[in-house]
Amino acid sequence: MSFLDLNFFSFGMWSLTAGALGAAALSLILANTDLFLTKSVDATLDFLEEIELKTLNDPQKTFKALELWKKHGAVIMAVRRPGCFWCREEAAELSSLKPQLDQLGVPLYAVVKENIGSEVENFQPYFKGKIFLDEKKKFYGPQKRKMKFMGLIRLGVWQNYFRARNQGFSGNLEGEGFILGGVYVIGSGKQGILLEHREKEFGDKVNLASVLRAAKMIKSQTSTSKEE
């Protein structure tokens, strides 16, 4: 190989390396923006009311989601995956509000999209409310959003990872975990959706102060009837 050929080969290898590094850097930058995230579509009360939920006990019963908030409103967590340590962290934090929610007369619920083995049972110590099954994954819509392996190179996900791990939360990889979850605060009757938090990346928690503030806005059907 001549000196000229050697220089040309070295320049080619350097160009390929620089190009690969540049592409990797660009991918890293883009992954940490919201450019490629599925856009969230806000739910409507009419949409949520008609969702069919199932109890997890035997015999299993099916009912319309409206029953959860019709009289007293509700705080509802759509769990991405019961075995996820981020979901367990958020469940524990929401459960810390339960004494205040009880004083307000507002129930705390969760929905899961699948019931695998003992996953829900193992999740229950972190969540102090009742849990129901949403097989059609409607509480994760109307526009379902997914995050796959792109989440592994998002700075926010890693920050969330160390936060939850430092607090001692652990989990497993059982079940579907790509469809993102969220939290709703829904008023009684036709009062409407008072808060809708959609998880935009793994470990993106709802703000507890916002949940409590929205819960305090709920007017129970009982008290409304008395006022009338």
C-alpha positions in Angstrom: 0.0 0.0 0.0 1.4 3.4 -1.0 1.8 6.4 1.3 -1.1 8.0 -0.6 -3.3 5.0 -0.2 -2.5 4.8 3.5 -3.5 8.4 4.0 -6.7 8.0 2.1 -7.6 4.9 4.1 -6.9 6.7 7.4 -8.9 9.7 6.3 -11.8 7.3 5.4 -11.7 5.6 8.7 -11.6 8.9 10.5 -14.6 10.1 8.5 -16.6 7.0 9.3 -15.8 7.3 13.0 -16.6 11.0 13.1 -19.9 10.3 11.2 -20.8 7.5 13.6 -20.1 9.7 16.7 -22.0 12.5 15.2 -25.0 10.3 14.4 -24.9 8.9 18.0 -24.7 12.4 19.5 -27.6 13.6 17.3 -29.7 10.6 18.4 -28.9 11.3 22.0 -30.0 14.9 21.7 -33.2 14.0 19.8 -34.1 11.3 22.3 -33.9 13.9 25.1 -36.4 16.1 23.4 -40.2 15.5 23.1 -40.0 15.6 19.3 -40.5 11.9 18.8 -42.9 11.2 21.7 -46.5 10.3 20.9 -48.6 13.3 21.4 -51.0 13.0 24.3 -54.8 13.4 23.6 -56.8 14.6 26.6 -59.5 12.3 27.7 -63.1 13.4 28.0 -65.6 12.5 30.7 -67.8 10.8 28.1 -64.9 8.6 27.0 -63.9 7.6 30.6 -67.5 7.0 31.8 -68.0 4.2 29.3 -64.8 2.2 30.1 -65.5 -1.3 31.2 -63.6 -2.4 34.3 -63.4 -5.7 36.0 -62.9 -6.7 39.7 -60.0 -8.9 40.5 -61.7 -11.1 43.0 -63.8 -14.2 42.3 -66.5 -14.1 41.0 -65.2 -11.4 38.7 -67.7 -8.5 38.0 -67.7 -6.1 35.1 -68.9 -2.5 35.5 -68.7 0.9 33.9 -65.9 3.2 35.2 -68.4 5.9 36.0 -69.3 3.9 39.2 -65.9 4.8 40.6 -66.5 8.6 40.8 -70.3 9.0 40.4 -71.0 10.0 44.0 -67.8 11.2 45.5 -65.3 11.7 42.7 -62.0 9.8 42.7 -58.3 9.8 42.3 -57.3 7.1 39.8 -53.9 5.8 38.9 -53.4 4.1 35.6 -50.5 1.8 36.4 -48.0 1.2 33.6 -46.8 -2.1 35.2 -47.4 -3.3 38.8 -43.9 -4.8 39.0 -42.2 -1.5 37.9 -40.3 0.1 40.7 -41.2 3.6 39.4 -44.9 2.6 39.5 -44.5 1.3 43.0 -42.8 4.6 44.0 -45.7 6.7 42.6 -48.3 4.3 44.2 -46.7 4.7 47.6 -46.6 8.5 47.2 -50.3 8.7 46.2 -51.1 6.4 49.1 -49.5 8.9 51.5 -52.3 11.2 50.6 -55.0 8.7 51.6 -55.6 10.1 55.1 -56.3 13.5 53.6 -58.4 12.0 50.8 -60.4 10.1 53.3 -61.1 13.3 55.2 -62.4 14.8 51.9 -64.4 11.7 51.2 -62.6 11.1 48.0 -61.6 7.4 47.2 -58.3 6.3 45.8 -58.3 3.7 43.0 -55.9 2.1 40.5 -56.4 0.3 37.2 -54.0 -2.2 35.6 -54.0 -3.4 32.1 -53.2 -7.1 32.8 -53.3 -9.4 35.8 -50.3 -11.7 35.7 -49.5 -14.2 38.4 -49.1 -12.4 41.8 -48.0 -9.0 40.3 -51.1 -7.1 41.5 -51.0 -8.8 44.8 -47.3 -7.8 45.2 -48.2 -4.2 44.2 -50.9 -3.9 46.8 -48.6 -3.1 49.7 -47.5 0.0 47.9 -51.0 1.1 47.0 -53.7 1.6 49.6 -56.7 1.8 47.4 -58.8 -0.7 45.4 -57.4 -2.0 42.1 -59.4 -2.9 39.0 -58.6 -4.4 35.6 -58.8 -2.4 32.4 -58.3 -5.1 29.7 -59.0 -2.7 26.8 -56.4 -0.2 28.1 -58.8 2.7 27.8 -57.5 4.6 30.8 -54.2 4.7 28.9 -55.8 6.5 26.0 -57.6 7.9 24.1 -54.2 8.1 22.3 -52.0 5.4 23.8 -48.5 6.5 24.2 -45.5 4.2 24.2 -41.9 4.5 25.2 -39.5 1.7 24.3 -35.7 1.5 24.4 -35.4 5.2 23.6 -36.2 5.7 27.3 -32.8 4.2 28.1 -30.9 7.2 26.7 -33.2 9.9 28.2 -31.6 11.9 30.9 -34.9 12.3 32.8 -35.4 8.6 32.9 -31.9 8.1 34.5 -32.6 10.8 37.0 -35.9 9.1 37.8 -34.1 5.8 38.1 -31.6 7.0 40.7 -34.3 8.8 42.6 -36.5 5.7 43.0 -33.5 3.4 43.7 -32.2 5.8 46.4 -35.5 5.6 48.1 -35.3 1.8 48.2 -37.8 0.8 45.6 -37.3 -2.3 43.5 -39.2 -4.3 41.0 -39.2 -6.8 38.2 -39.7 -7.0 34.4 -42.9 -9.0 34.3 -45.7 -7.8 32.0 -46.2 -5.1 29.4 -44.4 -1.9 30.3 -44.2 0.2 27.2 -47.6 1.8 27.3 -47.3 4.8 29.5 -49.7 5.4 32.4 -51.0 8.4 34.3 -53.2 9.8 37.1 -56.6 11.3 37.0 -58.6 13.3 39.5 -62.3 13.2 38.5 -65.1 15.1 40.1 -68.4 13.6 41.0 -71.3 13.3 38.6 -70.7 15.6 35.6 -68.2 17.8 37.4 -65.5 16.6 35.0 -61.8 15.8 34.9 -60.1 18.1 37.4 -56.6 16.8 36.7 -55.1 14.6 34.1 -51.4 13.7 34.4 -50.0 11.6 31.5 -46.6 9.9 32.1 -44.3 11.2 29.3 -41.4 9.0 30.2 -40.6 6.2 32.6 -40.8 7.4 36.2 -42.6 10.7 35.3 -44.6 11.1 38.5 -47.7 13.2 39.2 -47.3 16.3 41.4 -48.9 15.4 44.8 -49.8 19.0 45.6 -51.7 19.2 42.3 -53.6 16.0 43.2 -54.6 17.2 46.6 -55.6 20.6 45.2 -57.8 19.0 42.6 -59.3 16.6 45.1 -60.3 19.6 47.3 -62.3 20.9 44.3 -64.6 17.8 44.2 -68.2 18.3 45.3 -69.8 15.1 46.3 -73.3 14.3 45.0 -74.5 13.9 48.6 -73.4 17.4 49.6 -74.7 18.9 46.4 -78.1 17.3 47.0 -78.3 18.8 50.5 -77.4 22.3 49.2 -80.2 22.0 46.7 
